[in-house]
C-alpha cells in the first residue's frame, strides 16, 4: 500500500511556521533507511520525536500467531513518537521504511528545549494529534456500524485524497484486509461489489477510482448517521 493511509490527519510540518520547521529540522539527526528497514520496534521506549523528511513509514503490529497488521502509513511531514515524549509510553507499533526513507530524529532534550521556547510547536502538535484521534474514533465507529463494502469504500476514498494520482491508488487486497480487520476473501468480495457498482476498477496492486464525487455520494447514501464536513 504505497499511497498514504493517514486517516486524514495533516502533516506536522504543514502546521508549523517556516522558521520553526527549520529550527526543528536543524536540531535533528538525519537517518537514511532502505525499503523494509526497521526504524523502531514495538516496545522500544527511547523518547524522541521523528519527522519524515522523505519516503514513508508503515506502522504495523506483529501478532504472536505470526500475523502482521498494518495500522497506518504516514508520508513526508508527518511525525511520530509523541507518546514517548508526553506519556512516557513505549512504542506500540513496529515502524518500517516504505521505500527509501529519510527520518529526522529529534532527541528528547533538544525537543524539550524547542517545545519550551516555541508555543507554536505545542499548538501544532495538539492539532495534529487531535486530527488523528478524531479520525481513529471515526474509524472505530465504522467498524461497529458499517458493512465491509462501505468501510472499504471509505478507506479507498480517504486514500484517494492523499494519492499521487487522484484517479488511482496503489494498494493490495492483503493490506486492505489487515487495515479493515477482516479476511482477504471478505475484502475481495467487497471490492468486487464496488467494481460492479462502477465505482472502482481493480488492477494488479492498484485500484482505479472512476469518479471521486460519485464514490463519496455512494458512501453518504449508506451511512447510518448524517455525514460531517470537516473544516479546512
C-alpha positions in Angstrom: 0.0 0.0 0.0 2.1 2.8 -1.3 -0.5 5.6 -1.1 -0.8 7.1 2.3 -3.2 5.7 4.9 -3.0 8.6 7.2 -6.7 8.7 8.3 -7.0 12.3 7.2 -4.5 13.8 9.6 -2.4 16.7 8.5 1.4 16.6 8.4 3.0 18.4 11.4 5.4 20.4 9.1 2.5 21.9 7.3 1.2 23.3 10.6 4.4 25.0 11.7 5.8 28.4 10.8 8.7 28.1 8.3 11.2 29.3 10.8 10.1 26.8 13.5 10.1 24.0 11.0 13.6 24.9 10.0 14.7 25.1 13.7 13.2 21.6 14.4 15.0 20.2 11.4 18.3 21.8 12.4 18.0 20.1 15.8 17.5 16.7 14.3 19.9 13.8 13.4 19.1 12.7 9.9 18.9 8.9 9.3 18.5 7.2 5.9 16.6 3.9 5.7 16.2 1.4 2.9 12.9 -0.2 2.0 11.8 -2.6 4.6 14.3 -1.5 7.2 13.1 -1.2 10.8 13.1 2.3 12.2 11.9 1.2 15.6 10.2 -1.9 17.1 7.1 -2.4 19.2 8.1 -2.0 22.9 11.1 0.4 22.3 11.0 3.1 24.9 13.7 5.6 23.9 12.0 9.0 23.8 12.2 11.3 20.9 10.2 12.9 18.0 10.6 11.5 14.5 9.7 13.6 11.4 9.5 12.0 8.0 11.6 14.1 5.6 11.0 11.9 2.5 9.6 8.4 1.8 7.0 6.9 4.0 6.7 4.8 7.2 4.5 1.8 7.7 3.2 1.2 11.2 2.2 -2.4 12.0 1.7 -4.8 14.9 3.2 -8.3 14.9 0.9 -10.9 16.4 2.0 -13.9 18.5 0.5 -16.1 15.8 2.8 -14.7 13.1 0.3 -12.2 11.7 1.4 -8.7 10.8 -1.3 -6.0 10.8 -0.7 -2.6 9.1 -2.5 0.2 11.0 -1.3 3.3 9.1 1.2 4.6 6.6 2.5 8.2 7.0 4.4 10.3 4.5 6.6 13.4 4.3 6.0 16.0 7.0 4.2 13.6 9.4 5.7 12.9 12.8 5.6 10.0 15.3 6.9 9.3 18.8 4.7 11.7 20.7 3.7 9.1 23.2 7.3 8.6 24.3 7.7 12.3 25.0 4.4 13.2 26.7 3.2 10.0 28.3 6.5 8.0 28.7 4.8 5.1 26.9 6.7 2.5 24.8 6.2 2.3 21.1 3.0 0.5 20.3 4.0 -0.5 16.7 6.8 -1.5 14.5 7.8 1.4 12.2 9.1 0.2 8.8 10.5 2.2 6.0 8.3 2.1 2.9 10.7 2.7 0.1 13.8 4.8 0.5 13.0 6.9 3.6 14.8 9.8 5.4 13.9 10.4 9.1 14.8 13.5 11.2 15.2 12.2 14.7 15.0 14.8 17.5 16.1 13.7 20.9 14.0 14.5 24.0 16.5 17.1 25.4 16.5 19.0 22.1 12.8 18.7 21.6 12.1 19.9 25.2 14.2 23.0 24.7 12.3 24.0 21.5 9.0 23.0 23.0 9.5 25.3 26.0 10.6 28.2 23.8 8.2 27.9 20.9 4.4 27.9 21.8 3.6 27.3 18.1 5.1 23.8 18.3 2.7 22.8 21.1 -0.3 24.2 19.2 0.7 22.3 16.0 1.2 19.1 17.9 -2.2 19.4 19.6 -3.9 20.0 16.2 -2.1 17.0 14.6 -2.8 14.6 17.5 -6.5 15.8 17.7 -7.0 15.1 14.0 -5.6 11.6 14.4 -7.7 10.9 17.4 -10.8 12.2 15.7 -10.2 10.0 12.6 -9.4 6.9 14.6 -12.6 7.2 16.6 -14.5 7.7 13.3 -12.8 4.5 12.0 -13.7 2.5 15.2 -17.3 3.7 14.8 -17.3 2.5 11.2 -16.2 -0.9 12.4 -19.3 -1.2 14.6 -21.9 0.2 12.2 -20.9 -0.3 8.6 -20.8 -3.3 6.3 -17.4 -4.2 4.7 -18.1 -2.8 1.3 -19.0 0.7 2.7 -15.9 0.6 5.0 -13.7 -0.4 2.1 -15.2 2.4 0.0 -14.5 5.0 2.8 -10.9 3.7 3.1 -10.4 4.0 -0.7 -11.9 7.4 -0.8 -9.6 8.6 2.0 -6.5 7.2 0.3 -7.6 8.8 -3.0 -7.4 12.2 -1.3 -3.8 11.6 -0.5 -2.8 9.7 -3.6 -0.2 10.8 -6.1 -2.8 10.5 -8.8 -6.4 11.3 -7.8 -7.9 8.6 -10.1 -5.8 5.7 -8.8 -4.3 4.4 -5.6 -1.5 1.9 -5.0 -2.6 -0.8 -2.7 -3.1 -4.6 -2.4 -6.0 -6.6 -1.0 -3.9 -8.1 1.8 -3.1 -4.6 3.3 -6.8 -3.5 2.9 -7.9 -6.7 4.7 -5.4 -6.1 7.6 -6.4 -2.5 7.9 -10.1 -3.3 7.9 -9.7 -6.2 10.3 -11.3 -8.7 8.0 -10.3 -11.6 5.8 -8.8 -11.2 2.4 -11.7 -13.2 1.0 -14.2 -10.7 2.5 -12.3 -7.7 1.1 -12.2 -9.4 -2.3 -15.9 -9.7 -2.3 -16.4 -6.1 -1.1 -14.1 -4.8 -3.8 -16.0 -6.8 -6.4 -19.3 -5.3 -5.3 -17.8 -1.8 -5.6 -16.5 -2.6 -9.1 -19.9 -4.0 -10.1 -21.4 -0.6 -9.0 -19.0 1.1 -11.4 -17.2 2.9 -8.5 -13.7 1.4 -8.9 -11.6 -0.5 -11.3 -9.4 -3.3 -9.9 -5.9 -3.7 -11.2 -2.7 -5.5 -10.1 -1.7 -3.8 -6.9 -3.9 -0.8 -7.9 -7.4 0.4 -7.6 -8.8 3.0 -10.0 -11.3 5.5 -8.7 -13.6 6.3 -11.6 -15.4 9.3 -10.0 -14.5 10.5 -6.6 -17.6 12.6 -6.3 -19.9 9.7 -7.1 -17.9 7.5 -4.7 -18.5 10.0 -1.9 -22.2 10.2 -2.7 -22.5 6.4 -2.7 -20.9 6.3 0.7 -23.0 9.1 2.1 -26.2 7.3 1.0 -25.3 4.3 3.1 -24.2 6.0 6.3 -26.5 5.4 9.3 -25.7 9.0 10.6 -25.5 12.3 8.8 -22.0 12.8 7.4 -20.0 15.7 8.7 -18.0 18.2 6.7 -14.5 18.8 8.0 -13.3 22.4 8.2 -10.3 23.3 6.0 
